[in-house]
Amino acid sequence: VLGYEPVNLELKGQLKPFLKIYANYPKAVPALAKEIQQWGIECFEKDILFIHRYLRDMGITPMTEIEAEGEYDSEYDSDKQTRPENDNQSIMPVGNKSKIPVFIANSVVQQKLEPRKDWKILAIDIETYSKHREIDFQKNPILMIALYGKDQITGAIFEKVITWKTFATADKTIEFANTEKELLQRAVDYIKQYSPDILTGYFSDGFDLPYLQARCQINKAAFNIGLDNNAGLERSGLLIRKSAGNRSQEVKITGIIHLDMLKFIKQIFGLDLKVESYSLDTIAEKLLGHKKHVVNLDQLSAVWDNHPKHSEQLEQFCLYNLHDARLTFLLCEKLLPEMMEFSVITGLPLFDVTRMRFGRLVESYILKRAISRKVIAPNRPGDPE
């Protein structure tokens, strides 16, 4: 405990005295609350996520303009660099766990509340080997990776699909690697070169990003697309967090906002769409007026195995892969204003609000408003209640 201060707050319509306790570490809060409650003293707002608590207390609204004062980390020196142990590793700065200069802010002040509009978005989509549409990270390799982005200022389009079996093609967007490992490394290089603010996918929480990370580990290739400086196989810049019972998972990227369009559409935006399914084909036709390319994905593995006999068919699968990435990008571009508005209303990070259901969004909005009204949230009812 670093300190405390007496405050008067409204609880269930009555003004009451409280002690606001300051701790030195976020994970100390539940431990302290548990200890204090053993003394017979009730504790409130002890289970709010630290990031959410900090943003609300500081009055910071994500995706909008803030002003910070402070100094750059003196330990960071972009000129001092470690040499890679082999050609497969990138050159990384030393002295800090970040690939970019770190600014130590002494004060952070909210400025404009209008969300910024010129975000750099990159969409990713993968196709994998599977004879019976099975998802097997360990056994089945990634056959192709598609990337699609557009500079919001200049309008320049970036589109690339990489595969590791060659065929004759005049399409400049198709690029060939020699192995799956090289395919993965090139995709990582392109993502880092493009340097997106937002990386988006369709079911990328449950499929694309976990699959990419797993295949990178198997191939001993670093999937270090985040802005931290952990280039090793175990620390890839991705945080895969599973829900209780492993029913779903979320993938965070250090320094890059990861938006899974399926999550947001299925749980929030698409509740009134009246569609039979939330497949990319159905949603893209409903919201964009575009459909996916028509290919028989069940034949991809057979065509791959019979290379080069049927290699000309691989081009159609590559273009299908790239078109999926393009549709995902267009969905993100179209719905980003709505997603950012949810972030502004609730005061929560865009990553979080796009994965919440309406109940949690409403609760977050109420908690944000409660601070200005000096109202404390009552505790959730326990099991007996």
Backbone hydrogen bonds in HBPLUS format (Angstrom, degrees):
<---DONOR---> <-ACCEPTOR-->    atom                        ^
c    i                          cat <-CA-CA->   ^        H-A-AA   ^      H-
h    n   atom  resd res      DA  || num        DHA   H-A  angle D-A-AA Bond
n    s   type  num  typ     dist DA aas  dist angle  dist       angle   num
A0002-LEU N   A0022-TYR O   2.74 MM  20  5.42 157.5  1.79 144.1 151.1     1
A0022-TYR N   A0003-GLY O   2.85 MM  19  5.30 172.3  1.85 155.3 153.2     2
A0005-GLU N   A0020-LYS O   2.98 MM  15  5.26 140.9  2.14 133.2 145.4     3
A0020-LYS N   A0005-GLU O   2.83 MM  15  5.26 173.4  1.83 158.3 156.1     4
A0007-VAL N   A0018-PHE O   2.93 MM  11  5.29 163.5  1.95 142.0 146.2     5
A0018-PHE N   A0007-VAL O   2.74 MM  11  5.29 156.1  1.79 166.3 173.3     6
A0009-LEU N   A0016-LYS O   2.99 MM   7  5.60 151.6  2.08 166.3 162.5     7
A0016-LYS N   A0009-LEU O   2.84 MM   7  5.60 170.5  1.84 152.4 153.7     8
A0010-GLU N   A0374-LYS O   2.96 MM 364  6.34 168.1  1.97 148.1 151.6     9
A0376-ILE N   A0010-GLU O   2.96 MM 366  6.00 163.7  1.99 150.2 154.2    10
A0011-LEU N   A0014-GLN O   2.78 MM   3  5.30 165.7  1.80 151.2 149.5    11
A0014-GLN N   A0011-LEU O   3.13 MM   3  5.30 165.2  2.15 110.7 115.4    12
A0028-ALA N   A0025-TYR O   2.85 MM   3  5.35 156.3  1.91 119.1 127.2    13
A0029-VAL N   A0026-PRO O   3.14 MM   3  5.77 157.6  2.19 116.0 121.7    14
A0032-LEU N   A0028-ALA O   2.85 MM   4  5.99 162.3  1.88 159.3 163.8    15
A0033-ALA N   A0029-VAL O   2.90 MM   4  6.07 164.3  1.93 155.8 160.7    16
A0034-LYS N   A0030-PRO O   2.95 MM   4  6.02 155.8  2.01 140.9 147.1    17
A0035-GLU N   A0031-ALA O   3.11 MM   4  6.33 156.3  2.17 143.6 149.7    18
A0036-ILE N   A0032-LEU O   2.87 MM   4  6.11 167.8  1.89 157.7 160.7    19
A0037-GLN N   A0033-ALA O   2.89 MM   4  5.98 158.8  1.94 148.4 154.4    20
A0038-GLN N   A0034-LYS O   3.25 MM   4  6.42 132.2  2.50 133.8 144.7    21
A0038-GLN N   A0035-GLU O   3.14 MM   3  5.29 135.2  2.35  97.7 110.0    22
A0039-TRP N   A0036-ILE O   2.91 MM   3  5.32 151.3  1.99 107.8 117.2    23
A0040-GLY N   A0037-GLN O   2.98 MM   3  5.11 159.1  2.02 105.5 110.9    24
A0053-ARG N   A0049-LEU O   2.86 MM   4  6.11 160.7  1.90 157.9 164.5    25
A0054-TYR N   A0050-PHE O   2.79 MM   4  5.99 163.6  1.82 157.9 161.6    26
A0055-LEU N   A0051-ILE O   3.03 MM   4  6.21 168.7  2.04 150.9 153.5    27
A0056-ARG N   A0052-HIS O   3.09 MM   4  6.25 162.5  2.12 147.9 152.6    28
A0057-ASP N   A0053-ARG O   2.87 MM   4  6.03 168.2  1.89 154.8 158.7    29
A0058-MET N   A0054-TYR O   2.89 MM   4  5.95 158.4  1.94 152.7 158.4    30
A0059-GLY N   A0055-LEU O   2.98 MM   4  5.85 114.9  2.42 131.6 146.3    31
A0060-ILE N   A0055-LEU O   2.93 MM   5  4.99 151.6  2.01 147.0 151.7    32
A0059-GLY N   A0056-ARG O   3.19 MM   3  5.04 145.2  2.32  95.1 105.4    33
A0116-ARG N   A0063-MET O   3.12 MM  53  6.36 153.2  2.20 163.4 168.5    34
A0111-GLN N   A0065-GLU O   2.93 MM  46  5.40 153.1  2.00 149.1 147.0    35
A0067-GLU N   A0109-VAL O   2.76 MM  42  5.16 164.3  1.79 153.0 158.6    36
A0109-VAL N   A0067-GLU O   2.80 MM  42  5.16 165.5  1.82 152.7 157.8    37
A0069-GLU N   A0107-SER O   3.03 MM  38  5.37 154.8  2.10 143.5 149.4    38
A0106-ASN N   A0069-GLU O   2.63 MM  37  5.73 154.8  1.69 150.0 159.1    39
A0107-SER N   A0069-GLU O   3.30 MM  38  5.37 152.5  2.38 143.6 145.0    40
A0071-GLU N   A0104-ILE O   3.17 MM  33  5.46 145.4  2.29 146.1 145.5    41
A0104-ILE N   A0071-GLU O   2.78 MM  33  5.46 156.9  1.83 157.4 156.7    42
A0073-ASP N   A0102-VAL O   2.78 MM  29  5.58 165.7  1.80 166.9 167.3    43
A0076-TYR N   A0073-ASP O   3.13 MM   3  5.54 152.1  2.21 108.4 116.4    44
A0080-LYS N   A0077-ASP O   3.11 MM   3  5.51 140.0  2.27 108.7 118.8    45
A0082-THR N   A0092-MET O   3.06 MM  10  5.83 169.1  2.07 166.9 164.3    46
A0089-GLN N   A0086-ASN O   3.28 MM   3  5.96 171.4  2.28 121.9 123.1    47
A0229-ASN N   A0097-LYS O   2.98 MM 132  4.55 140.2  2.14 101.1 100.6    48
A0099-LYS N   A0227-LEU O   2.85 MM 128  5.41 166.6  1.87 147.7 148.4    49
A0197-ASP N   A0120-LYS O   2.83 MM  77  5.08 143.5  1.96 132.8 144.9    50
A0198-ILE N   A0120-LYS O   3.05 MM  78  6.22 165.6  2.07 154.4 153.9    51
A0122-LEU N   A0198-ILE O   2.92 MM  76  6.30 149.9  2.01 156.7 166.6    52
A0200-THR N   A0122-LEU O   2.86 MM  78  6.20 161.6  1.89 150.2 155.9    53
A0123-ALA N   A0148-TYR O   2.76 MM  25  5.14 173.9  1.76 151.9 154.0    54
A0148-TYR N   A0123-ALA O   2.99 MM  25  5.14 153.4  2.06 140.4 145.6    55
A0124-ILE N   A0200-THR O   2.98 MM  76  6.38 150.4  2.07 165.2 174.4    56
A0125-ASP N   A0146-ALA O   3.06 MM  21  5.25 148.6  2.16 146.5 149.1    57
A0146-ALA N   A0125-ASP O   2.81 MM  21  5.25 174.8  1.82 166.8 168.4    58
A0127-GLU N   A0144-MET O   3.00 MM  17  5.38 155.6  2.07 152.9 153.6    59
A0143-LEU N   A0127-GLU O   2.86 MM  16  5.76 150.9  1.95 144.4 154.1    60
A0144-MET N   A0127-GLU O   3.32 MM  17  5.38 157.9  2.37 144.9 144.7    61
A0129-TYR N   A0141-PRO O   2.95 MM  12  5.70 166.7  1.97 172.0 174.4    62
A0140-ASN N   A0136-ASP O   3.02 MM   4  5.64 158.9  2.06 151.0 157.7    63
A0145-ILE N   A0162-ILE O   2.97 MM  17  5.35 150.4  2.06 145.6 155.1    64
A0162-ILE N   A0145-ILE O   2.86 MM  17  5.35 161.6  1.90 151.3 154.2    65
A0147-LEU N   A0160-LYS O   2.74 MM  13  5.25 158.8  1.78 161.9 168.2    66
A0160-LYS N   A0147-LEU O   2.94 MM  13  5.25 156.8  2.00 153.4 155.7    67
A0149-GLY N   A0158-PHE O   2.75 MM   9  4.98 157.3  1.80 152.8 156.5    68
A0158-PHE N   A0149-GLY O   2.73 MM   9  4.98 173.2  1.73 142.0 144.4    69
A0151-ASP N   A0156-ALA O   2.83 MM   5  5.23 162.8  1.86 154.2 156.7    70
A0155-GLY N   A0151-ASP O   2.72 MM   4  4.93 141.8  1.86 135.6 146.4    71
A0161-VAL N   A0173-THR O   2.92 MM  12  6.10 158.7  1.97 157.5 154.3    72
A0175-GLU N   A0161-VAL O   2.86 MM  14  6.17 156.5  1.92 160.3 163.9    73
A0163-THR N   A0175-GLU O   3.02 MM  12  6.49 154.9  2.08 161.7 168.4    74
A0177-ALA N   A0163-THR O   2.79 MM  14  6.01 155.4  1.85 148.7 155.5    75
A0174-ILE N   A0171-ASP O   3.42 MM   3  5.93 161.4  2.45 110.3 115.3    76
A0183-LEU N   A0179-THR O   2.99 MM   4  6.23 153.7  2.06 145.1 152.9    77
A0184-LEU N   A0180-GLU O   2.95 MM   4  6.24 158.1  1.99 153.2 157.4    78
A0185-GLN N   A0181-LYS O   2.97 MM   4  6.24 161.0  2.01 150.7 155.9    79
A0186-ARG N   A0182-GLU O   2.92 MM   4  6.08 158.2  1.97 150.3 155.7    80
A0187-ALA N   A0183-LEU O   3.08 MM   4  6.29 158.3  2.12 146.8 152.8    81
A0188-VAL N   A0184-LEU O   3.00 MM   4  6.26 160.7  2.04 150.5 155.5    82
A0189-ASP N   A0185-GLN O   2.94 MM   4  6.17 157.6  1.99 145.1 151.5    83
A0190-TYR N   A0186-ARG O   2.88 MM   4  6.15 158.5  1.93 152.6 157.8    84
A0191-ILE N   A0187-ALA O   2.99 MM   4  6.24 159.3  2.03 150.8 156.3    85
A0192-LYS N   A0188-VAL O   2.98 MM   4  6.22 161.5  2.01 151.4 156.5    86
A0193-GLN N   A0189-ASP O   2.85 MM   4  6.05 153.8  1.92 148.0 155.8    87
A0194-TYR N   A0190-TYR O   2.88 MM   4  6.00 160.2  1.92 149.4 154.5    88
A0195-SER N   A0191-ILE O   2.88 MM   4  5.97 144.4  2.01 141.1 151.4    89
A0257-ILE N   A0197-ASP O   2.96 MM  60  6.26 162.6  1.99 161.8 156.0    90
A0199-LEU N   A0257-ILE O   2.86 MM  58  6.19 156.8  1.92 151.6 159.1    91
A0259-LEU N   A0199-LEU O   3.00 MM  60  6.36 154.7  2.07 146.0 154.2    92
A0201-GLY N   A0259-LEU O   3.20 MM  58  6.68 149.9  2.30 154.6 158.9    93
A0261-MET N   A0201-GLY O   2.93 MM  60  6.20 154.7  2.00 177.2 168.9    94
A0207-PHE N   A0203-PHE O   2.89 MM   4  5.91 135.9  2.08 143.6 156.6    95
A0209-LEU N   A0204-SER O   3.29 MM   5  5.51 152.9  2.37 127.7 135.3    96
A0211-TYR N   A0207-PHE O   2.89 MM   4  5.77 154.6  1.96 157.2 165.2    97
A0212-LEU N   A0208-ASP O   2.91 MM   4  6.10 157.5  1.96 148.8 155.4    98
A0213-GLN N   A0209-LEU O   2.97 MM   4  6.16 165.1  1.99 153.9 157.4    99
A0214-ALA N   A0210-PRO O   2.97 MM   4  6.10 159.3  2.02 143.4 149.3   100
A0215-ARG N   A0211-TYR O   2.93 MM   4  6.15 164.5  1.96 154.2 157.9   101
A0216-CYS N   A0212-LEU O   2.96 MM   4  6.09 148.6  2.06 145.0 153.9   102
A0217-GLN N   A0213-GLN O   3.03 MM   4  6.30 155.8  2.09 148.1 153.9   103
A0218-ILE N   A0214-ALA O   3.03 MM   4  6.32 156.3  2.09 147.7 154.2   104
A0219-ASN N   A0215-ARG O   2.92 MM   4  6.03 154.0  1.99 142.7 149.6   105
A0220-LYS N   A0216-CYS O   2.86 MM   4  5.73 102.2  2.48 134.9 152.3   106
A0221-ALA N   A0216-CYS O   2.76 MM   5  4.70 171.8  1.77 143.1 146.0   107
A0220-LYS N   A0217-GLN O   3.26 MM   3  4.92 156.0  2.32  94.2 100.9   108
A0227-LEU N   A0254-THR O   2.75 MM  27  5.55 165.2  1.77 139.1 143.3   109
A0254-THR N   A0237-GLY O   3.03 MM  17  5.45 160.8  2.07 152.3 158.5   110
A0239-LEU N   A0252-LYS O   2.82 MM  13  4.96 152.7  1.89 141.6 147.0   111
A0252-LYS N   A0239-LEU O   2.88 MM  13  4.96 167.7  1.90 142.1 143.9   112
A0241-ARG N   A0250-GLU O   2.80 MM   9  5.19 162.4  1.83 157.1 161.4   113
A0250-GLU N   A0241-ARG O   2.80 MM   9  5.19 153.9  1.87 143.0 151.4   114
A0243-SER N   A0248-SER O   2.84 MM   5  5.49 165.7  1.86 156.5 154.0   115
A0246-ASN N   A0243-SER O   2.89 MM   3  5.16 150.4  1.98 137.0 134.3   116
A0256-ILE N   A0253-ILE O   3.25 MM   3  5.43 169.1  2.26 120.5 123.7   117
A0263-LYS N   A0260-ASP O   3.13 MM   3  5.57 121.8  2.48 107.6 120.0   118
A0264-PHE N   A0260-ASP O   3.45 MM   4  6.87 162.1  2.48 155.0 158.0   119
A0265-ILE N   A0261-MET O   2.99 MM   4  6.08 170.0  2.00 155.8 159.1   120
A0266-LYS N   A0262-LEU O   2.86 MM   4  5.79 164.6  1.89 150.8 155.9   121
A0267-GLN N   A0263-LYS O   3.00 MM   4  5.94 160.3  2.04 147.6 153.0   122
A0268-ILE N   A0264-PHE O   2.91 MM   4  5.47 150.3  2.00 139.9 147.3   123
A0269-PHE N   A0264-PHE O   3.03 MM   5  6.25 144.3  2.16 142.9 148.9   124
A0270-GLY N   A0265-ILE O   2.53 MM   5  4.61 139.5  1.68 130.6 139.7   125
A0273-LEU N   A0270-GLY O   3.19 MM   3  5.03 167.9  2.20 105.5 108.7   126
A0283-ILE N   A0279-SER O   2.98 MM   4  6.19 175.4  1.99 163.0 164.0   127
A0284-ALA N   A0280-LEU O   2.87 MM   4  5.76 161.2  1.91 146.4 152.4   128
A0285-GLU N   A0281-ASP O   3.17 MM   4  6.23 156.6  2.23 140.8 146.8   129
A0286-LYS N   A0282-THR O   3.04 MM   4  6.23 154.8  2.10 144.2 151.6   130
A0287-LEU N   A0283-ILE O   2.87 MM   4  5.99 166.7  1.89 157.7 160.2   131
A0288-LEU N   A0284-ALA O   2.76 MM   4  5.13 147.2  1.87 132.9 143.4   132
A0289-GLY N   A0284-ALA O   3.06 MM   5  6.40 121.7  2.41 141.8 151.5   133
A0290-HIS N   A0284-ALA O   3.39 MM   6  5.58 160.1  2.44 119.3 116.0   134
A0289-GLY N   A0285-GLU O   3.15 MM   4  4.31 133.2  2.38 100.9 111.5   135
A0299-GLN N   A0296-ASN O   2.96 MM   3  5.72 162.3  2.00 121.7 127.1   136
A0300-LEU N   A0297-LEU O   3.07 MM   3  5.26 158.7  2.12 108.3 115.0   137
A0303-VAL N   A0299-GLN O   2.90 MM   4  6.10 163.3  1.93 161.7 166.8   138
A0304-TRP N   A0300-LEU O   2.86 MM   4  6.03 157.1  1.91 150.5 157.5   139
A0305-ASP N   A0301-SER O   2.89 MM   4  6.09 155.5  1.95 145.6 152.1   140
A0306-ASN N   A0302-ALA O   3.03 MM   4  6.17 142.8  2.17 142.6 151.8   141
A0307-HIS N   A0304-TRP O   3.35 MM   3  5.41 162.3  2.39 107.3 108.5   142
A0309-LYS N   A0306-ASN O   2.74 MM   3  5.62 123.6  2.06 144.1 146.9   143
A0311-SER N   A0308-PRO O   3.21 MM   3  4.72 168.6  2.22 107.0 105.3   144
A0313-GLN N   A0310-HIS O   3.04 MM   3  5.82 152.0  2.12 120.3 127.3   145
A0314-LEU N   A0311-SER O   2.91 MM   3  5.29 145.9  2.03 108.7 119.0   146
A0316-GLN N   A0313-GLN O   3.17 MM   3  5.52 125.7  2.48 104.3 115.8   147
A0318-CYS N   A0314-LEU O   2.93 MM   4  6.24 151.7  2.01 150.6 158.8   148
A0319-LEU N   A0315-GLU O   2.96 MM   4  6.25 159.2  2.01 151.8 156.9   149
A0320-TYR N   A0316-GLN O   2.92 MM   4  6.06 145.8  2.04 138.9 148.8   150
A0321-ASN N   A0317-PHE O   2.93 MM   4  6.13 154.7  1.99 144.1 150.3   151
A0322-LEU N   A0318-CYS O   2.94 MM   4  6.26 158.9  1.99 150.0 155.2   152
A0323-HIS N   A0319-LEU O   2.92 MM   4  6.04 152.4  2.00 140.9 148.6   153
A0324-ASP N   A0320-TYR O   3.05 MM   4  6.32 150.3  2.14 146.4 153.8   154
A0325-ALA N   A0321-ASN O   3.23 MM   4  6.59 154.1  2.30 143.8 150.2   155
A0326-ARG N   A0322-LEU O   2.96 MM   4  6.28 152.7  2.04 146.1 154.1   156
A0327-LEU N   A0323-HIS O   2.88 MM   4  6.16 160.2  1.92 151.9 156.3   157
A0328-THR N   A0324-ASP O   2.99 MM   4  6.20 157.5  2.04 147.2 153.4   158
A0329-PHE N   A0325-ALA O   2.94 MM   4  6.20 155.9  2.00 147.1 153.6   159
A0330-LEU N   A0326-ARG O   2.94 MM   4  6.22 162.8  1.97 153.8 157.8   160
A0331-LEU N   A0327-LEU O   2.96 MM   4  6.20 151.2  2.04 146.5 154.2   161
A0332-CYS N   A0328-THR O   3.01 MM   4  6.25 159.8  2.05 148.7 154.0   162
A0333-GLU N   A0329-PHE O   2.83 MM   4  6.06 164.0  1.85 156.5 161.3   163
A0334-LYS N   A0330-LEU O   2.94 MM   4  6.02 153.2  2.01 140.7 147.8   164
A0335-LEU N   A0331-LEU O   2.94 MM   4  6.07 159.8  1.99 150.3 155.3   165
A0336-LEU N   A0332-CYS O   2.86 MM   4  5.59 127.6  2.14 147.1 156.4   166
A0338-GLU N   A0335-LEU O   3.08 MM   3  5.39 117.3  2.49 106.1 120.7   167
A0339-MET N   A0335-LEU O   2.99 MM   4  6.29 160.6  2.03 156.6 162.9   168
A0340-MET N   A0336-LEU O   2.84 MM   4  6.01 163.6  1.87 159.7 163.3   169
A0341-GLU N   A0337-PRO O   3.00 MM   4  6.15 146.4  2.12 140.4 149.4   170
A0342-PHE N   A0338-GLU O   3.15 MM   4  6.49 151.9  2.23 147.4 153.5   171
A0343-SER N   A0339-MET O   3.17 MM   4  6.51 149.5  2.27 141.0 149.5   172
A0344-VAL N   A0340-MET O   2.91 MM   4  6.25 152.3  1.99 149.6 156.6   173
A0345-ILE N   A0341-GLU O   2.91 MM   4  6.09 164.2  1.94 151.6 155.7   174
A0346-THR N   A0342-PHE O   3.02 MM   4  6.09 165.2  2.04 149.1 152.8   175
A0347-GLY N   A0343-SER O   2.75 MM   4  5.45 136.1  1.94 136.6 149.0   176
A0352-ASP N   A0349-PRO O   3.03 MM   3  5.44 122.5  2.37 106.5 119.7   177
A0353-VAL N   A0349-PRO O   3.11 MM   4  6.47 166.8  2.13 160.9 163.8   178
A0354-THR N   A0350-LEU O   3.19 MM   4  6.16 155.8  2.25 150.0 154.7   179
A0355-ARG N   A0352-ASP O   3.04 MM   3  5.44 157.9  2.10 111.2 118.3   180
A0356-MET N   A0353-VAL O   3.39 MM   3  5.18 165.7  2.41  99.1 103.3   181
A0360-ARG N   A0357-ARG O   3.12 MM   3  5.71 122.1  2.47 113.8 125.7   182
A0361-LEU N   A0357-ARG O   3.15 MM   4  6.45 155.4  2.21 151.8 159.2   183
A0362-VAL N   A0358-PHE O   2.90 MM   4  6.12 162.7  1.93 158.2 161.2   184
A0363-GLU N   A0359-GLY O   3.05 MM   4  6.25 160.3  2.09 143.3 149.1   185
A0364-SER N   A0360-ARG O   2.87 MM   4  6.02 156.8  1.92 145.3 151.4   186
A0365-TYR N   A0361-LEU O   2.97 MM   4  6.21 153.7  2.04 146.2 153.2   187
A0366-ILE N   A0362-VAL O   2.98 MM   4  6.26 160.6  2.01 153.0 157.9   188
A0367-LEU N   A0363-GLU O   2.96 MM   4  6.22 161.2  1.99 151.3 156.3   189
A0368-LYS N   A0364-SER O   3.01 MM   4  6.20 150.7  2.10 144.1 151.7   190
A0369-ARG N   A0365-TYR O   3.05 MM   4  6.33 162.1  2.08 151.5 155.6   191
A0370-ALA N   A0366-ILE O   2.86 MM   4  5.99 144.2  1.98 147.7 158.5   192
A0373-ARG N   A0369-ARG O   3.34 MM   4  6.59 143.5  2.49 144.5 154.7   193
A0375-VAL N   A0370-ALA O   2.89 MM   5  4.88 170.8  1.90 145.0 147.2   194
A0374-LYS N   A0371-ILE O   3.11 MM   3  5.05 160.1  2.15 103.3 109.0   195
A0385-GLU N   A0382-GLY O   3.11 MM   3  5.36 121.3  2.47 103.7 117.9   196
